[in-house]
């Protein structure tokens, strides 16, 4: 989907952080942008920013785990801008840490509802509409680097983001032969407000009061004994937006961000290869079950250059 001007992007979790970065990049490509988010205050701020820049925008309050609400949101988007062409399943939350057996049931249910079912709801609601209008389109779902290299102590997050990656590989297969593409977005470290937004969403879905914001330190407070220098480590969400829109236009299966993780993923891939037994493959098996032993979607991924080249 190389020409994005005049087309419509529907972005969940689009009112802040990476989602807002993707929304801004979409607007700069000349797209109409639908920002769907659970936090009305964040939506209002994002919509104000768009209007200041003269970018077409529609803000919608949406809990992505609510199927009926998702259908109404898609209807509202089409009423405002016509056909939807780009769906970005970006809404997600951070998850309770610790080993999987120690995570509380409510935390598991909420994480799966938002991080996985929310993605499936977006696909079920909007992909048939994109296929039906025939103008082409693309689906992006935000997984995480954790889907490629699991993070110790973040079991539930690893699980839900790995599931999103599996969803997008499956969707890419389902869309073969159509003019609709699919990308799994697996970002590394970016400056976001995931902690605050996750607290709000988790509280709203569990019926609990949201946690209060941390108090500001006194003006004369001494500097902490240790403070991480994040400068140059965490990237701007605008960088994420540029990379996602480039991946959409290129038709990338994987949209990755940080070359620093390449060595770690190579170790992951090599571990899988070493786990195959050193036995001679039966050529009849591969010839008979080609749909099991290989998949053409992986051969479509081309080398990605440095951003800006």
C-alpha positions in Angstrom: 0.0 0.0 0.0 2.4 2.6 -1.3 0.0 5.6 -1.8 -1.6 6.5 1.5 -2.8 10.1 0.8 -6.5 10.5 1.3 -6.9 7.0 2.8 -8.1 6.3 6.4 -6.1 4.9 9.3 -7.9 3.4 12.4 -5.4 3.3 15.3 -6.2 1.8 18.6 -4.3 3.0 21.6 -3.6 6.0 19.4 -3.9 8.8 21.9 -0.4 8.7 23.3 3.0 7.0 23.1 3.8 4.8 20.1 0.1 4.9 19.0 0.2 8.7 18.8 3.6 8.5 17.0 1.9 6.2 14.4 -1.1 8.5 14.2 1.1 11.5 13.5 3.1 9.7 10.9 -0.2 8.6 9.2 -1.4 12.2 9.2 1.9 13.4 7.7 1.3 10.9 4.8 -2.0 12.7 4.1 -4.3 10.1 5.8 -7.5 10.7 7.7 -6.8 9.4 11.2 -9.2 7.7 13.6 -7.7 7.7 17.1 -9.4 5.1 19.3 -8.4 4.9 23.0 -9.9 4.2 26.4 -8.8 7.5 27.9 -11.0 10.4 26.9 -8.6 13.0 28.3 -5.8 11.6 26.2 -8.0 11.5 23.1 -8.9 15.2 23.7 -5.2 16.2 23.9 -4.4 14.2 20.7 -7.3 15.6 18.8 -6.3 19.1 19.8 -2.8 18.5 18.4 -4.2 17.2 15.1 -6.5 20.2 14.7 -3.6 22.6 15.4 -1.8 21.0 12.5 -4.9 20.9 10.2 -4.9 17.1 10.1 -8.2 15.3 9.6 -9.0 13.3 12.8 -11.7 11.6 14.6 -11.3 10.7 18.3 -13.3 7.7 19.7 -13.4 6.3 23.2 -13.1 2.5 22.8 -12.4 -0.6 24.9 -10.9 -2.9 22.3 -12.1 -6.0 24.3 -15.7 -4.9 23.8 -16.8 -6.4 20.5 -20.1 -4.5 20.1 -18.3 -1.2 20.9 -15.7 -2.0 18.3 -18.3 -2.4 15.6 -19.9 0.9 16.5 -16.5 2.6 16.4 -15.8 1.2 12.9 -19.2 2.4 11.8 -18.4 5.9 13.2 -15.1 5.9 11.4 -16.7 5.0 8.1 -19.4 7.6 8.6 -16.7 10.3 9.1 -14.2 9.3 6.5 -15.5 6.5 4.3 -13.6 3.3 3.8 -10.9 2.2 6.3 -7.6 1.2 4.7 -5.1 0.9 7.5 -5.8 -0.8 10.8 -3.2 -0.5 13.6 -3.9 -2.8 16.5 -1.7 -0.9 18.9 -3.8 -0.9 22.1 -2.0 -2.9 24.8 -1.1 -2.9 28.5 1.9 -3.8 30.6 1.3 -7.0 32.6 1.8 -8.2 36.1 5.3 -9.5 36.5 6.6 -12.7 38.1 6.4 -16.4 37.2 3.3 -17.5 35.3 2.0 -19.6 38.2 2.1 -16.6 40.5 0.1 -14.2 38.4 -3.4 -13.5 39.7 -6.3 -14.7 37.6 -7.8 -11.2 37.1 -4.4 -10.0 35.8 -4.3 -12.8 33.3 -7.8 -12.3 32.1 -7.4 -8.5 31.6 -4.0 -8.9 29.8 -5.5 -11.5 27.4 -8.6 -9.4 26.9 -6.7 -6.3 25.9 -3.4 -7.6 24.4 -4.8 -10.5 22.4 -8.6 -10.4 22.2 -8.5 -6.7 21.4 -6.3 -7.5 18.4 -8.6 -10.3 17.2 -11.6 -8.0 17.6 -9.9 -5.5 15.3 -9.2 -8.1 12.7 -12.7 -9.5 12.9 -14.4 -6.1 12.7 -12.3 -4.3 10.2 -10.5 -6.7 7.9 -13.7 -7.9 6.2 -14.6 -4.3 5.5 -11.2 -3.7 3.9 -11.5 -6.8 1.7 -15.0 -5.8 0.7 -14.2 -2.3 -0.5 -11.4 -3.7 -2.7 -9.2 -0.6 -2.6 -6.4 -2.4 -0.8 -5.2 -2.0 2.8 -2.9 -3.1 5.5 -3.0 -4.4 9.0 -0.4 -3.7 11.7 -0.4 -5.2 15.2 2.0 -4.1 17.9 3.6 -7.1 19.5 7.0 -6.4 21.1 10.7 -7.3 21.0 9.6 -9.6 23.8 7.8 -11.8 21.2 11.2 -12.5 19.7 13.4 -12.5 22.8 11.4 -13.2 26.0 12.2 -10.9 28.9 12.9 -12.5 32.3 10.3 -11.7 34.9 7.7 -10.6 32.4 6.0 -13.9 31.7 2.5 -12.7 31.0 3.7 -9.9 28.8 5.9 -12.4 26.8 2.9 -14.7 26.4 0.5 -12.1 25.1 2.9 -10.4 22.8 4.1 -13.8 21.4 0.4 -14.6 20.7 0.1 -11.3 18.8 3.0 -12.3 16.6 1.4 -15.7 15.9 -1.9 -13.9 15.0 -0.1 -11.7 12.5 1.8 -14.5 10.8 -1.5 -16.4 10.5 -3.3 -13.3 9.2 -0.6 -12.9 6.6 -1.3 -16.4 5.3 -5.0 -15.8 5.3 -4.6 -12.6 3.2 -2.5 -14.3 0.5 -4.2 -13.6 -2.8 -5.8 -10.3 -1.6 -4.5 -6.8 -1.9 -4.3 -6.5 1.9 -1.0 -6.8 3.7 -0.1 -7.7 7.3 2.8 -6.7 9.5 3.9 -7.6 13.0 5.4 -4.6 14.7 8.0 -5.7 17.4 9.5 -2.5 18.9 12.3 -2.2 21.3 12.6 0.7 23.8 10.6 3.8 23.3 9.5 6.7 25.5 5.9 6.0 26.3 3.4 6.3 29.2 2.7 2.5 29.2 2.8 2.4 33.0 0.2 5.1 33.5 -2.1 4.0 30.7 -1.9 0.4 31.8 -2.8 1.3 35.3 -5.9 3.2 34.0 -7.0 0.4 31.7 -6.5 -2.3 34.3 -8.4 -0.3 36.9 -11.3 0.5 34.5 -11.6 -3.2 33.5 -11.4 -4.5 37.0 -13.7 -1.9 38.6 -11.0 -0.6 40.9 -9.9 2.9 41.5 -6.9 3.9 39.3 -3.6 4.3 41.1 -2.8 7.9 42.0 0.0 9.6 40.1 3.3 9.6 42.0 3.9 12.8 44.0 6.4 15.3 42.5 9.6 15.5 44.4 10.3 18.7 46.4 12.1 21.4 44.5 15.0 21.2 46.9 15.2 17.4 46.9 18.6 15.9 46.5 19.3 13.9 43.3 19.0 10.1 43.8 22.1 8.2 44.4 21.6 6.4 41.2 19.7 7.6 38.2 19.7 5.9 34.8 20.8 8.1 31.9 18.1 7.3 29.3 19.4 9.8 26.8 20.2 7.9 23.6 18.7 4.7 24.9 14.9 5.2 24.6 13.6 6.5 21.3 10.9 9.0 20.5 7.5 7.6 19.5 7.7 9.6 16.3 10.6 7.3 15.3 8.3 4.3 15.8 5.6 6.0 13.6 8.1 6.6 10.8 9.2 2.9 10.9 5.6 1.6 10.9 4.5 3.7 8.0 7.6 2.7 6.0 6.8 -0.9 6.8 3.3 -0.5 5.6 4.4 1.1 2.3 7.0 -1.7 1.8 4.6 -4.5 2.7 7.0 -5.8 5.4 5.9 -8.9 7.3 8.0 -7.9 10.3 8.6 -4.3 11.3 11.5 -4.2 13.7 13.2 -1.2 15.3 16.5 -1.9 17.1 19.5 -3.5 15.5 20.8 -4.1 19.1 18.5 -7.1 19.4 19.7 -8.9 16.2 22.4 -10.9 18.0 20.0 -12.1 20.7 17.4 -13.2 18.1 20.1 -15.0 16.2 20.8 -17.0 19.4 17.1 -17.7 19.6 17.0 -18.9 16.0 20.2 -21.0 16.4 18.7 -22.7 19.5 15.7 -23.8 17.4 17.9 -25.1 14.6 20.1 -27.0 17.1 17.0 -28.7 18.5 16.3 -30.4 15.2 17.7 -34.0 15.4 20.7 -34.7 13.1 18.7 -37.1 10.9 18.3 -37.4 7.2 15.0 -35.8 6.2 12.5 -37.9 4.3 12.0 -36.1 0.9 8.6 -37.6 0.4 7.4 -36.1 3.7 8.4 -32.6 2.6 6.9 -33.1 -0.9 3.6 -34.4 0.5 3.2 -31.9 3.4 4.6 -28.7 1.9 2.0 -26.7 3.9 3.5 -28.0 7.1 7.2 -27.9 6.4 7.6 -24.4 4.8 5.7 -21.2 4.3 6.1 -18.7 1.4 5.2 -15.7 3.5 8.7 -15.6 5.0 10.3 -15.4 1.6 8.4 -12.1 0.9 10.3 -10.2 3.6 13.0 -8.1 2.0 16.0 -6.6 3.7 15.2 -3.3 5.5 17.7 -0.5 5.1 18.5 2.1 7.8 15.7 4.6 8.4 15.9 7.4 5.9 17.8 5.4 3.2 
